[in-house]
Amino acid sequence: MAFKFENLKIWHLSLELTDEIDLLAQSFPKYEIYSLASQIRRAANSVSLNIVEGSTGLTNAEFRRFLVIANRSALEVVGCLYLAKRRSYIPDEKFSELYSKIETLVKMIQSLINTLND
């Protein structure tokens, strides 16, 4: 693999999550297409894209900064999931499944952040 991010487990996990979120958003009501469906997709995409962008930085501090942004985007996905659950767009089981995956990803990203030194 040619790029650093391609070797990162967190990046692969974020791609899987992005695919799942995209499928989920397709099931939202049509009137949410430019609202919650769009927001949750953009937040999920942001996780993997910030991992990619940060991994190309020249310093650990820069990589750390992008990983923090990726974590914030992952938490934004959680917020969107709560909204979708409250609006009855997703069942409790699907919410719990995705929540657990995001929680794992956030912990993994935070662990990587903690290992990066200047």
Sequence and secondary structure as in RCSB ss.txt:
>XXXX:A:sequence
MAFKFENLKIWHLSLELTDEIDLLAQSFPKYEIYSLASQIRRAANSVSLNIVEGSTGLTNAEFRRFLVIANRSAL
EVVGCLYLAKRRSYIPDEKFSELYSKIETLVKMIQSLINTLND
>XXXX:A:secstr
  SGGGG HHHHHHHHHHHHHHHHHHTS GGGTTTHHHHHHHHHHHHHHHHHHHHTSSSHHHHHHHHHHHHHHHH
HHHHHHHHHHHTTSS HHHHHHHHHHHHHHHHHHHHHHHH   
